[in-house]
Amino acid sequence: SPELIRKRAAELGLALRTLHIGNDQVRAFRVPGGPISEAQDAVYTPRGIVQLTRVNVPLARDLGCEWAVVAASGPTNVQSLDNVRRMCDAINTANEIARKAGIGLSYHGHGPDYRSLEGQNVFEFMLANTDPTIRFELDVAWVAAGGADPVALIDKHAARIVSFHLKDWTQAGKAATVGDGQIHFGGIFPGAACIE
């Protein structure tokens, strides 16, 4: 129960700041041995994003979290700028639901969210088409996988970033433990320290 989780976290001196939403549903939709992208496409539709928020924001609130984080998007959401716009509209609607419950809404991007699509950077497009109260959880490995510079994104968009996933990215294109890849964390940590 949320009460027991909060109690145990307090005993360990941990703050429950964010809750990823959608992960459990993606796991439920994943065909055993099948690609996770198909399950993400089934769960993170624009309508699904709104419903995930309705279902999970009360849990985030009861856990004492400050933020509910839309944990991903499916490949279909980043196939065209029209699809990205529909996803942004859904995230804006989800944000209204979260704010009414006293929770902030955040979005966790993956590699395709940092690439160019139809001549526009998807991340920049999302920033421009989502409410300024929506924040982003920057997964530095996925930023690197998308061909962007995590330090530059932090420096440029610190006001829209609320949290981080810190993992490394190898030249072979695999996620790795911090220090085992090619990301320069010496530049990330000072920028991350400035995020509220």
Phi and psi in degrees as a GROMACS rama.xvg file:
@    title "Ramachandran Plot"
@    xaxis  label "Phi"
@    yaxis  label "Psi"
@TYPE xy
-55.0371  -36.6358  PRO-2
-63.0893  -44.1175  GLU-3
-67.5277  -37.9224  LEU-4
-65.2244  -44.6512  ILE-5
-61.1969  -42.3893  ARG-6
-62.5617  -46.4394  LYS-7
-66.021  -40.5614  ARG-8
-60.6771  -42.8124  ALA-9
-62.8738  -40.6138  ALA-10
-60.8785  -33.8511  GLU-11
-88.1461  -3.48588  LEU-12
75.1871  25.8286  GLY-13
-102.164  140.981  LEU-14
-98.0919  133.416  ALA-15
-93.4664  94.952  LEU-16
-92.8538  -39.3422  ARG-17
-133.093  154.952  THR-18
-132.251  120.465  LEU-19
-70.8536  133.505  HIS-20
-114.528  138.416  ILE-21
108.638  -22.4723  GLY-22
-58.1212  -45.8717  ASN-23
-62.7441  -40.1429  ASP-24
-67.9937  -38.8657  GLN-25
-62.0831  -43.8162  VAL-26
-60.4119  -38.2204  ARG-27
-67.7738  -30.3748  ALA-28
-90.7838  -7.23113  PHE-29
-78.4448  127.439  ARG-30
-71.3113  131.812  VAL-31
-50.7627  123.912  PRO-32
80.5581  -6.63428  GLY-33
-84.7803  168.752  GLY-34
-69.9849  140.748  PRO-35
-66.2878  -26.5726  ILE-36
-60.2515  -34.8877  SER-37
-66.5826  -40.3172  GLU-38
-68.3506  -38.3825  ALA-39
-61.9064  -42.2432  GLN-40
-61.7411  -32.5566  ASP-41
-74.2221  -33.6887  ALA-42
-92.7028  -45.4519  VAL-43
-92.3453  42.8421  TYR-44
-70.9519  163.541  THR-45
-54.262  -44.3866  PRO-46
-65.5185  -38.4727  ARG-47
-63.5937  -38.5722  GLY-48
-60.3445  -43.2031  ILE-49
-65.3834  -44.4734  VAL-50
-66.906  -40.595  GLN-51
-57.105  -39.2976  LEU-52
-66.6967  -45.6471  THR-53
-57.1837  -40.4717  ARG-54
-76.8842  -39.9148  VAL-55
-97.5508  -20.8296  ASN-56
-62.0526  -40.6366  VAL-57
-59.7501  -35.9653  PRO-58
-66.4196  -44.4883  LEU-59
-59.1633  -43.188  ALA-60
-62.2239  -46.3767  ARG-61
-67.0735  -26.3568  ASP-62
-77.7005  -12.4812  LEU-63
87.2686  15.4076  GLY-64
-72.7634  152.138  CYS-65
-88.6674  -27.4432  GLU-66
-135.756  139.614  TRP-67
-102.371  132.155  ALA-68
-114.158  115.367  VAL-69
-65.0898  114.161  VAL-70
-78.9633  -9.96639  ALA-71
-177.876  -176.562  ALA-72
-138.489  163.103  SER-73
-86.7389  163.035  GLY-74
-55.9864  -32.4451  PRO-75
-62.0155  -34.3768  THR-76
-65.193  -19.5597  ASN-77
-118.11  28.5325  VAL-78
-86.1154  -22.317  GLN-79
-153.444  160.334  SER-80
-66.4093  -30.0043  LEU-81
-62.0264  -41.1859  ASP-82
-66.2131  -40.8536  ASN-83
-62.8604  -40.3183  VAL-84
-61.9062  -42.6408  ARG-85
-62.9792  -39.0524  ARG-86
-65.27  -41.4573  MET-87
-61.6525  -41.1256  CYS-88
-59.96  -41.709  ASP-89
-66.2393  -40.0423  ALA-90
-64.5443  -38.209  ILE-91
-62.9649  -42.1983  ASN-92
-65.1944  -42.7377  THR-93
-61.4285  -37.1117  ALA-94
-61.4125  -40.2257  ASN-95
-61.5336  -41.134  GLU-96
-63.6334  -46.62  ILE-97
-63.8903  -44.3002  ALA-98
-64.1201  -36.4721  ARG-99
-63.3289  -27.2108  LYS-100
-90.5917  0.13004  ALA-101
82.8706  19.9748  GLY-102
-118.458  143.301  ILE-103
-83.0734  157.475  GLY-104
-114.886  138.973  LEU-105
-133.304  163.726  SER-106
-131.546  133.225  TYR-107
-102.258  111.988  HIS-108
-84.5122  162.629  GLY-109
-127.844  179.977  HIS-110
-45.112  -50.1602  GLY-111
-62.2609  -20.4462  PRO-112
-73.6818  -8.79382  ASP-113
-116.267  10.0604  TYR-114
-99.6665  171.531  ARG-115
-87.0829  138.839  SER-116
-138.817  121.677  LEU-117
52.4807  39.658  GLU-118
78.8511  8.15022  GLY-119
-129.007  139.531  GLN-120
-71.7636  126.617  ASN-121
-62.1781  -43.6409  VAL-122
-60.2815  -46.7345  PHE-123
-61.6338  -39.0681  GLU-124
-63.1237  -42.3919  PHE-125
-65.1119  -41.215  MET-126
-59.0354  -42.598  LEU-127
-72.2668  -23.1238  ALA-128
-112.549  14.0406  ASN-129
-123.23  153.32  THR-130
-57.0695  139.623  ASP-131
-61.5437  -15.8787  PRO-132
-78.5312  -14.4473  THR-133
-76.8268  133.772  ILE-134
-112.137  169.989  ARG-135
-124.401  139.737  PHE-136
-96.1907  115.463  GLU-137
-90.4432  113.144  LEU-138
-93.2422  105.192  ASP-139
-63.6592  -29.5521  VAL-140
-67.7205  -42.1336  ALA-141
-70.0762  -31.6621  TRP-142
-60.9676  -47.7509  VAL-143
-63.4559  -39.5986  ALA-144
-62.1947  -31.9912  ALA-145
-82.0447  -0.588054  GLY-146
88.9245  10.2409  GLY-147
-102.42  166.232  ALA-148
-99.7805  113.773  ASP-149
-58.0947  -39.7455  PRO-150
-64.0154  -43.7273  VAL-151
-63.0103  -40.2987  ALA-152
-65.3262  -40.8938  LEU-153
-62.5513  -47.6859  ILE-154
-60.2578  -41.2669  ASP-155
-80.2042  -33.7826  LYS-156
-124.57  29.4448  HIS-157
-54.0433  -34.997  ALA-158
-66.2281  -20.2137  ALA-159
-104.728  1.80782  ARG-160
-103.845  132.799  ILE-161
-114.677  -25.7455  VAL-162
-158.391  172.746  SER-163
-136.484  152.59  PHE-164
-110.302  123.318  HIS-165
-106.747  100.329  LEU-166
-142.801  160.576  LYS-167
-96.1306  170.436  ASP-168
-136.591  125.387  TRP-169
-86.697  165.288  THR-170
-64.6002  -24.4017  GLN-171
-79.0363  -1.34837  ALA-172
81.7506  37.1787  GLY-173
-126.615  145.891  LYS-174
-69.2212  145.788  ALA-175
-146.502  166.245  ALA-176
-65.646  144.679  THR-177
-51.9102  128.793  VAL-178
98.4834  -15.2706  GLY-179
-97.8909  4.07696  ASP-180
-124.544  -148.588  GLY-181
-112.83  2.74289  GLN-182
-77.2238  137.121  ILE-183
-89.0201  93.2383  HIS-184
-73.5952  -19.9741  PHE-185
-60.2268  -28.2813  GLY-186
-87.6699  -25.1308  GLY-187
-76.2876  -46.2692  ILE-188
-58.1495  -44.6708  PHE-189
-61.9961  -40.6705  PRO-190
-67.1077  -40.4417  GLY-191
-65.3302  -32.8927  ALA-192
-64.786  -20.6588  ALA-193
-85.2631  -11.389  CYS-194
-76.178  133.03  ILE-195
